[in-house]
Amino acid sequence: MSGINKVILVGHLGKDPEVRHLDGGVTVASFPLATSETYNKDGRKIEQTEWHNIVMWRGLADIASKYLQKGKLVYIEGKLRTRSFEDKEGHKKYTTEVVAENFTMLGRKSDFEGHGENSQQKSEEEHGTGQNNHSVAKEDHPMNYEKGADDDLPF
């Protein structure tokens, strides 16, 4: 039996995704993600925050650059990857990252308004005058994105 390398995180972006374009037009986005847990110690509430380095490639990176921003709540699935590099002094360093395979934006619909939508289309939908009038709940509105999707549209 082969091993399993699966990571599931729900947290807030520590900063906007940093996007780079590599040789051959390959896009990579990276950002820190904060996850927090709370526990009681000696009758006091303690919050512990863990920081994770997230990396997204190709189409997933393109979508992340359009829709993800510092502070946004996101669900991420991926795998752990450790790589090595040399620092400026020539010392070998190691870093462990979460290579995202898909993500879901979490939160209220208002958290996503103005991202990737034509403002005229959005206005028509809100006022029931557009041809694509459909009902969308105002509460939670997750948006799913997966690596290898046929297109880069979030719907």
N, C-alpha and C positions, 0 to 999 in steps of 0.2 A: 504494500500500500504506500502511495506517495503521501507527502505531508500536505498540510493545509496552511496557507498564509493568507489570512483574512482579517481585515481591520474594519470596524464600524465605529464612527465617531459622530457625535452631535455637539457642535460648539459654535463659537463666534469667531469671525475673521479678525485677526489682530491688526491687519492692514490690508489695503487694496492689493489685489494680485499683481505681482511683478511679472510682466510678459516679455519674453525674448523670442526672437526669430532666429533659428539656427540654419545651417547650410541645408539647402534643398527645400526651404520654405517650411520647415518643421517648427511649430509653435510650442512653447513650453511656458506654463504659468506656475508661479510658486507663491506661497503665502503662509504665515503662521496661523494656526487655529488653536483657540483656547477652549479646553474642556474643564469644567469645575465640578467638584463634588463637595458635599457638606456633611460633616459629622459632628457629634458631641464629644467633647473631652472635658472632664471635670465640670460638667454643667454648663460649659461654654460652647457656643456654636462656632465651629471652625470651617472655613472654606479653603479648599486646596485647589489651586489651578495648575493644570498641566499644559504645556505648550507643545504642539506637534508641527513639524515642517511638512506641508502638503505640496505635492507636485502633480500637475495635470499636463497631459500631452495632447498635441494635435487639435482635433475638433473640440474636445472637452476643454482645452485651454482657451480656445477662441470664445466659447460660450461663457466660461468663467470670467474672462476679461470684460465681457459685455454686461454681465448680470451680478457678479459678486462685488461687494464693497466692504470696507472695514466696518465691523460691528454686526454684519448680517449673520443670522442664525442659519446653519446649514447642516444637513445630514450627509456624511461622506462614507462610501464604501471603497475599499482598496486593499493594497497589500504593502507590507513592510519591505523596504529595500535599503540595504546598507552599501555605501560606496566609499571609496577612498579618493583623496586628492592631496596635492602638495601645497602647503601654505607658502607665503612669500619668502620664508627662510629656508624652504626646501624640506621641511619636516612633513612626514606622512600623517595625514589626519583622516578620521573616519566620521561619517555622519549617517544617521538613520532617518529616512523619510517615509512618508506614506504616499505611495503612488496611487492616486485616485483612479478608480475605474468608472464610477458614476457618482452623482451627487443630486440632492434634492434641496431646494431652497425652502426653508420653513418660515412661518410667521404669518402676519396678516396680509391681505391683498394689497393694502395701502403701502406695505413695505416694498412692493415691486412696481408700483405705478410709475410710468414714465420710462421704464426700461424696455427697449426693444419694440415699443408700440408707436404707431403713428398717432400723434395727439388728436388729429381729426377723427380717426377711427375710434379711439378711446372715448371721445366726447359723444360720438354718434351711438356707441354701444350703451353708454351710461344714460342717455336720454331716449333710447329706444327708436332712434331714427335710422340707424344703419341697417344694411341688408343682412348682416351677420349678427343679429340681435340674439344673444343667448344669456341665460341666467348664470351668474357667478356669485357664489357666497362671499359676503364681505369679511367673514371670519378667516379661517385658515385657508391658504391657497398655495399648497406645495407645488413646486415646479421640478420635474424630474429631467435629468440629463444623463445619458449613458455614453461611454466610450464606444465608438464603432456605429453610432446611429447613422442612418442613411442620409440625413441632412442635419444642418445645425440649428434648425428651428426648435424652440422649446415647447412646442405644442403639436 
